[in-house]
Amino acid sequence: MPMDELAVDRFQEEHHILREIFGSNFSVPIQDELKAGAVVLDLGCGPGTWLCDMVSDYRSSLFYGVDFINFVPFHKPKNVQLIQCNILDGIPFNNGNIDYIHIRFLSMAFTPQQWQQIMCEETLRLLRPGGWVEILEPQVHFNNGGPVTERICDAATDIINRPFRQHHRQ
């Protein structure tokens, strides 16, 4: 499914706002590996804004973006590859080959079972020993939202956090 220009603009604006707020494109301690040449996977990459921003600082690393939508950027660096696929059908990489997996704003696109499949099965399958998964997902909270709004927010937070609590206990 193609992405319209307005959606691309929104993705790009979100990225730049988050980078400004956090002062970086990532927070995991992987800078040395990125400089030396890491393999990075961005799940739900959209138009590839985060990837292209990262590649400008880490030219020795290989960057892969996976998304359900079909998007071809105007300028794609040589060390960025965009792959269109449904991640619920499996992510097309061999086991243990990824140094760093970046995920942002995906949790609400999946059911709790699907989110668990992606987070506890696929990401762990792909990640090399000692690798990193970084997830940036919103935690919704409304002031004076009432009991129904509170239940919705609690359920959303539970969906986001459940796979890690369950996997951590195993």
VENTA-V901583 format. One record per backbone hydrogen bond with DSSP energy under -0.5 kcal/mol. NH is the residue of the N-H (numbers start at 1). CO is the residue of the C=O. E is the energy in kcal/mol with one decimal. If there is no record, write none. Layout:
nh=NH co=CO e=E
nh=NH co=CO e=E
This chain:
nh=3 co=70 e=-0.6
nh=8 co=4 e=-2.1
nh=9 co=5 e=-2.4
nh=10 co=6 e=-2.1
nh=11 co=7 e=-2.6
nh=12 co=8 e=-2.6
nh=13 co=9 e=-2.5
nh=14 co=10 e=-2.7
nh=15 co=11 e=-2.2
nh=16 co=12 e=-2.3
nh=17 co=13 e=-2.5
nh=18 co=14 e=-2.6
nh=19 co=15 e=-2.6
nh=20 co=16 e=-1.9
nh=21 co=17 e=-2.6
nh=22 co=18 e=-2.8
nh=23 co=19 e=-1.5
nh=24 co=19 e=-0.6
nh=30 co=28 e=-2.1
nh=34 co=30 e=-2.4
nh=35 co=31 e=-2.3
nh=36 co=32 e=-2.1
nh=37 co=33 e=-2.2
nh=40 co=38 e=-0.6
nh=40 co=62 e=-3.0
nh=41 co=100 e=-2.7
nh=42 co=64 e=-2.9
nh=43 co=41 e=-0.7
nh=43 co=102 e=-2.3
nh=44 co=66 e=-2.3
nh=45 co=42 e=-0.6
nh=45 co=66 e=-1.7
nh=48 co=45 e=-2.2
nh=52 co=48 e=-2.7
nh=53 co=49 e=-2.1
nh=54 co=50 e=-2.6
nh=55 co=51 e=-2.6
nh=56 co=52 e=-0.9
nh=57 co=53 e=-0.6
nh=57 co=54 e=-1.3
nh=58 co=54 e=-1.8
nh=61 co=58 e=-1.1
nh=62 co=38 e=-2.8
nh=63 co=79 e=-2.9
nh=64 co=40 e=-2.7
nh=65 co=81 e=-2.7
nh=66 co=42 e=-2.5
nh=67 co=83 e=-1.9
nh=70 co=1 e=-1.4
nh=71 co=69 e=-0.7
nh=73 co=71 e=-0.6
nh=77 co=75 e=-0.5
nh=80 co=77 e=-1.5
nh=81 co=63 e=-2.4
nh=83 co=65 e=-3.4
nh=85 co=67 e=-1.9
nh=85 co=83 e=-0.6
nh=87 co=85 e=-0.8
nh=89 co=86 e=-2.3
nh=90 co=87 e=-1.2
nh=92 co=90 e=-0.5
nh=93 co=91 e=-2.8
nh=96 co=125 e=-2.5
nh=97 co=94 e=-1.0
nh=97 co=126 e=-0.8
nh=98 co=126 e=-2.4
nh=99 co=39 e=-2.3
nh=100 co=39 e=-1.6
nh=101 co=132 e=-2.7
nh=102 co=41 e=-3.1
nh=103 co=134 e=-2.6
nh=104 co=43 e=-0.7
nh=105 co=136 e=-2.2
nh=109 co=106 e=-2.1
nh=110 co=107 e=-1.3
nh=115 co=111 e=-2.9
nh=116 co=112 e=-2.1
nh=117 co=113 e=-2.2
nh=118 co=114 e=-2.6
nh=119 co=115 e=-3.1
nh=120 co=116 e=-2.8
nh=121 co=116 e=-0.7
nh=121 co=117 e=-1.0
nh=122 co=117 e=-2.3
nh=123 co=118 e=-2.5
nh=125 co=121 e=-2.0
nh=126 co=122 e=-2.3
nh=127 co=123 e=-2.0
nh=128 co=98 e=-2.9
nh=131 co=128 e=-2.5
nh=132 co=99 e=-2.4
nh=134 co=101 e=-3.1
nh=136 co=103 e=-2.5
nh=137 co=135 e=-0.6
nh=140 co=138 e=-0.6
nh=145 co=142 e=-0.8
nh=149 co=145 e=-0.5
nh=150 co=146 e=-2.1
nh=151 co=147 e=-2.1
nh=152 co=148 e=-2.2
nh=153 co=149 e=-2.5
nh=154 co=150 e=-2.5
nh=155 co=151 e=-2.4
nh=156 co=152 e=-2.4
nh=157 co=153 e=-2.4
nh=158 co=154 e=-2.3
nh=159 co=155 e=-2.3
nh=160 co=156 e=-2.0
nh=161 co=157 e=-2.3
nh=162 co=158 e=-2.6
nh=163 co=159 e=-0.6
nh=164 co=161 e=-0.7
nh=165 co=161 e=-1.7
nh=166 co=162 e=-2.5
nh=167 co=163 e=-2.6
nh=168 co=164 e=-2.3
nh=169 co=165 e=-1.4
nh=170 co=166 e=-0.9
nh=170 co=167 e=-0.6
